Amino acid sequence: MTVTTIPTAGITDATIVTADLADDAVTAVKIDDAVKLGKVLQIVQQSSSTRHATTSTSYTEVITKAITPISASSTIYIKFAARTYTAATNTEHEVQILRDSTLLDTYRGMYTTSGATAQREFWDYYDSAHSTTSSITYKVQHRTINGSEVQINPNGAPDGDYYLTLMEYQA
């Protein structure tokens, strides 16, 4: 079989469209108007190396970060990453994420081993209901369920830093 090279000098822009290509003619994915790719608009992050310990069964604030959305129809991806610790057994703790004063999500973790336990934990949430281009403050709050002390960032910097990351994206 003879391989023929097609000279590209005579091909003008936009003369070959995706619909003219056979499915087996290309190895990459063909993207048409029905496929919409997302776009990251901005990423902001707050970190802390301050140890946060609580024996309270009421929520206490751990970390906050504000973002001003570029688009009212975008989604804000929220990620909280922390190292947690307790010396008690069978201790439960809760973390909640708020948009200003609106509760978005709650996560409950549990320590079941005997003695001191430390673990790395991650919480994610997608906020597609903010509907604003005004500043929004996201808050992470924490509490213990049974009154046993639970710590966030028990070891101090840099091992115990915790992060609140906000990423705005448009679908």
WOKA-V843057 format. One record per pair of residues at least 12 apart in sequence whose ideal C-beta (glycine too) atoms are under 10 Angstrom apart, sorted by the first residue. I is the first residue (numbers start at 1). J is the second residue. Records with the same first field share a line. If there is no record, write none. Layout:
# WOKA-V843057
I = J + J
This chain:
# WOKA-V843057
17 = 32
18 = 30 + 31 + 32 + 33
19 = 32
36 = 170 + 171
37 = 170 + 171
38 = 74 + 75 + 169 + 170 + 171
39 = 71 + 74 + 168 + 169 + 170 + 171
40 = 74 + 77 + 167 + 168 + 169 + 170
41 = 67 + 69 + 70 + 71 + 74 + 75 + 76 + 167 + 168 + 169 + 170
42 = 67 + 68 + 69 + 70 + 74 + 76 + 166 + 167 + 168 + 169
43 = 67 + 77 + 165 + 166 + 167 + 168 + 169
44 = 65 + 66 + 67 + 68 + 76 + 138 + 164 + 165 + 166 + 167 + 168
45 = 65 + 79 + 163 + 164 + 165 + 166 + 167
46 = 63 + 64 + 65 + 66 + 80 + 138 + 140 + 162 + 163 + 164 + 165 + 166
47 = 63 + 65 + 81 + 157 + 158 + 161 + 162 + 163 + 164 + 165
48 = 62 + 63 + 82 + 152 + 153 + 157 + 160 + 161 + 162 + 163 + 164
49 = 153 + 155 + 156 + 157 + 158 + 159 + 160 + 161 + 162
50 = 62 + 63 + 152 + 153 + 156 + 157 + 160 + 161 + 162
51 = 85 + 151 + 152 + 153 + 154 + 155 + 156 + 157 + 160 + 162
52 = 82 + 84 + 140 + 142 + 150 + 151 + 152 + 153 + 154 + 160 + 162
53 = 85 + 86 + 142 + 144 + 149 + 150 + 151 + 152 + 153 + 154
54 = 93 + 141 + 142 + 143 + 144 + 147 + 148 + 149 + 150 + 151 + 152
55 = 88 + 143 + 144 + 146 + 147 + 148 + 149 + 150
56 = 142 + 143 + 144 + 147 + 149 + 150
57 = 94 + 143 + 144 + 145 + 146 + 147
58 = 141 + 143 + 144
59 = 94 + 95 + 96 + 98 + 103 + 106 + 139 + 140 + 141 + 142 + 143
60 = 141 + 142 + 143 + 144
61 = 98 + 139 + 140 + 141 + 142
62 = 80 + 82 + 95 + 96 + 139 + 140 + 141 + 142 + 152 + 153 + 162 + 164
63 = 80 + 82 + 138 + 139 + 140 + 141 + 142 + 152 + 162 + 163 + 164
64 = 98 + 137 + 138 + 139 + 140 + 141 + 164
65 = 78 + 80 + 136 + 137 + 138 + 139 + 140 + 163 + 164 + 165 + 166
66 = 100 + 135 + 136 + 137 + 138 + 139 + 166
67 = 130 + 135 + 136 + 137 + 138 + 166 + 167 + 168
68 = 132 + 133 + 134 + 135 + 136 + 168
69 = 127 + 130 + 131 + 132 + 133 + 134 + 135 + 136 + 166 + 168 + 170
70 = 133 + 168 + 170
71 = 130 + 132 + 133 + 168 + 169 + 170
72 = 130 + 131 + 132 + 133 + 134
73 = 128 + 130 + 131 + 133 + 170 + 171
74 = 127 + 128 + 130 + 131 + 133 + 167 + 168 + 169 + 170 + 171
75 = 126 + 127 + 128 + 129 + 130 + 167 + 168 + 169 + 170 + 171
76 = 99 + 104 + 125 + 126 + 127 + 128 + 129 + 130 + 136 + 138 + 166 + 167 + 168 + 169
77 = 124 + 125 + 126 + 127 + 128 + 165 + 166 + 167 + 168 + 169
78 = 97 + 99 + 104 + 105 + 123 + 124 + 125 + 126 + 127 + 138 + 140 + 164 + 165 + 166 + 167
79 = 97 + 122 + 123 + 124 + 125 + 163 + 164 + 165 + 166 + 167
80 = 95 + 97 + 107 + 121 + 122 + 123 + 124 + 125 + 138 + 140 + 142 + 152 + 162 + 163 + 164 + 165
81 = 120 + 121 + 122 + 123 + 124 + 161 + 162 + 163 + 164 + 165
82 = 95 + 119 + 120 + 121 + 122 + 123 + 140 + 142 + 151 + 152 + 153 + 154 + 160 + 161 + 162 + 163 + 164
83 = 118 + 119 + 120 + 121 + 151 + 152 + 153 + 154 + 155 + 159 + 160 + 161 + 162
84 = 109 + 111 + 117 + 118 + 119 + 120 + 121 + 142 + 150 + 151 + 152 + 153 + 154 + 160 + 162
85 = 111 + 116 + 117 + 118 + 119 + 149 + 150 + 151 + 152 + 153 + 154 + 155 + 160
86 = 109 + 110 + 111 + 113 + 115 + 116 + 117 + 118 + 119 + 144 + 148 + 149 + 150 + 151 + 154
87 = 111 + 115 + 116 + 117 + 118 + 148 + 149 + 150 + 151 + 154
88 = 111 + 114 + 115 + 116 + 117 + 144 + 146 + 147 + 148 + 149 + 150
89 = 111 + 112 + 113 + 114 + 115 + 116 + 117 + 148
90 = 110 + 111 + 112 + 113 + 114 + 145 + 146 + 148
91 = 109 + 110 + 111 + 112 + 117 + 144 + 145 + 146 + 147 + 148 + 149 + 150
92 = 108 + 109 + 110 + 111 + 112 + 143 + 144 + 145 + 146 + 148 + 150
93 = 107 + 108 + 109 + 110 + 111 + 121 + 142 + 143 + 144 + 145 + 146 + 148 + 149 + 150 + 151 + 152
94 = 106 + 107 + 108 + 109 + 141 + 142 + 143 + 144 + 145 + 150
95 = 107 + 108 + 109 + 121 + 123 + 140 + 141 + 142 + 143 + 150 + 152
96 = 108 + 123 + 139 + 140 + 141 + 142 + 143
97 = 123 + 124 + 125 + 127 + 138 + 139 + 140 + 141 + 164
98 = 137 + 138 + 139 + 140 + 141
99 = 125 + 127 + 129 + 130 + 132 + 136 + 137 + 138 + 139
100 = 130 + 132 + 134 + 135 + 136 + 137 + 138 + 139
101 = 137 + 139
102 = 127 + 129 + 130 + 136
103 = 139 + 141
104 = 125 + 126 + 127 + 129 + 130 + 138 + 139
105 = 123 + 124 + 125 + 126 + 127
106 = 123 + 141
107 = 121 + 122 + 123 + 124 + 125
108 = 145
109 = 121 + 123 + 145 + 150
110 = 145
111 = 148 + 150
116 = 154
118 = 151 + 154 + 155 + 159 + 160
120 = 160 + 162
121 = 152 + 162
122 = 163
123 = 140 + 164
124 = 165
125 = 138
126 = 167 + 169
127 = 166 + 168
128 = 171
130 = 168
136 = 166 + 168
138 = 164 + 165 + 166
139 = 164
140 = 152 + 162 + 163 + 164
